[in-house]
Amino acid sequence: MEQVRVRGIRGATIAPADDGNGILEVTRELLLQMAEANGLTKDDIVSVIFTVTPDLHAEFPAKAARALGWADLPLLGAVEMDRPGAPRRCIRVLIHAYTSLRLEEIRHIYLRGAEVLRPDRQGNVTVQSEE
């Protein structure tokens, strides 16, 4: 019998600019890839935390989740610390979800250059650089 647990699934992406539509587009792409890679449905998701770097103001990333039909899920947004040398225009996501995947089977998704955040996790990270 598979054991179902709550797991944290990480992801991040880089917005092309501080533009509302661009923020929503890259966030939507990230959420869809995180859900698909880990076999998640809306009913599996417990909550989602979004953070953005201080240079993003044009839109709340959680709006992309609401547009996907996740409006009744707990969604929380925050601002990342402004650390010198950290990626700019970065949107980070932490999904808490019920899954039968083992910890080492969780697929963390880093897109559009955000893979620099976790080079140590390349074994269980899906990376898609900006083309």
C-alpha positions, 0 to 999 in steps of 0.5 A: 500500500502506498503511503501518502504524505504531505511533501514540499515541492520547490520551483522558481523562474525568472520573469523577463521584466517587471510586467504584469502579463510576463509575471503571470505567464512565467508563473503559470508555466512554472505551476503547470510544470510543477504539477505535471512533473509530480502528478498533482491535481488541484485536490492534492495541493494543500497550499502554495507560497510565492515569493518574489524579489524586491524588483517585481511589483507589477503583479501578484504571482498568486493571480496565475494560480487563481486563473488556473482554478486554484482560487479556493486553495490557500495562497500566500505571497511574500518578498524575498530578501534583497541579497547582493548577487541573487538572481533578479526578477525571480519568482519562487514557489513552494507547493505543499501537496499530498503525494505518494512520491518518495522524497527522492522522487519529487521533481523540483522545477527551475526555469528560465535561468533560475537553476542557479538557485540550486545547482546542488540539486540537479539530480532531481531538478528539471531545468529549462533555460530561457531560449 
